[in-house]
């Protein structure tokens, strides 16, 4: 049986941006690129360079003031070039309009920063030698609440989305939730696979390495429904990459007009901790 080939898709401007309560907006721009399974590492590197938007124009309007963002190289992000400013910070309840222009591309989007999400406490438990499980506890969770959970090492700049880090208030019981905080891939410092039972080998991929020196920043963000659908579908597609017959080309839900991607408002709280012992942190 012959495999069907998809028609080439015209290139689009891809926007990934967010504005957090009390923080400046951050926007990444690039052009879309239909991946080819025959691409080599060298061609992928060339693709990143070719599709990166280095000299675009990004403006943010908050209903009163408009600010043009400044582009600069930042290897903490991928793609390694961001647009940001020191002249605007997010405010809960405000709506922010993004306008992005690059050559023949013009894209726009709106987002509103929702109220801030918070954990009541975070429980740290050593469930295997040198492997710590983190659980966040929430109360007063609305059924229509949508959330993102991210983490990074203290010294890093960019947060990474935690596995299963997209969730909603539909999972709450009487407004209460216990959320396991799974560790993104930090290359697992101190992990010793030979010391772990075969049937438990999946656990370290979801725990934080025990450490009294290495600190982690956990970020819980409330988001709107469109952002939730985008990141939920993103995680679903990411989990099926490499699975036969599972398409990874499907466009994600988006609030970007004349483009792809997402422009999100975050109502977030961050928590810095060192998982060195079994302990409950109350906030």
C-alpha positions, 0 to 999 in steps of 0.5 A: 500500500503506497503512502500518501504524501502531503502537499507542501504548506506555505510558510507562516509566521509562528509566534510564541509569546507570553506576558506574566503578571508583574513581568515584561512580555517575551516573544519568539518569532520564526517562520514555519517549516515542513520537516522532512524525515530525510533532514540531517542534523546539518540541514536542521541547523541550517533550517533554524538559521533560515527560519529565525526572524531576527529583524521583525517588528513586535509591538504590544498595546495594553489599551492605553500605551503601545511599546515596541519590543527590542530583539536580541540574541538569547541562547537560553531560548529556542529559537535563540532570539527574543523580543522583549522590553523593560517599559511594560509589565503585565497586570492582572485583568488587562488585555494585551494586543500583540502585532508582529510584522516581518517582511510580507507577514503580519500577525496579531493576537489578544490575551488577558492576564487571568488572576494569579494561581497559587499552591497552598503547599508543596510536599517533597518526599524521598520515594527512592534513594536520592529521588524526590517526588514533589506534590503541589496542593491547591484549594478553591480551584474553579471547574473552568480553571486552566493551568500550566506547570513549569520548572527550571534550575535556579540558575537557568532562565527559561522554564520548561513545561513539566510532563503532564503539566497542563491541567484543568479544574475539572480534575478537582474534588470540592475545589481541592487538587493534589498535583504531582510536579514532574521534572522536565529533562534536566539530564538527571544529575546524580541518577544511577540507573543500575541502582534502580529496580527494573520495574521502577525505572520509569520513576526517576524520569519524573522525580527531582534529584535529591540535592542540598545545593541544586535549587529549582524554581517551580512556576504555576500559571493560570491561563485562558482556555485557548492557551490551555487547548494549545499546550494540551494538544502540544503535549499530546503531539509531543508524546506521540512523536516517533509513533508509527502512523501518528501525525505530528504535522497537525496545526495546534489550536491558536489565537494568532490571526494570520499566523501560528502559535500562541500569545498567552497571559500568565497569572503565575506564582513561582516557588524556589526550593532545594529538594534535600529532605522530606518536608512540606513547604506551606505558603 
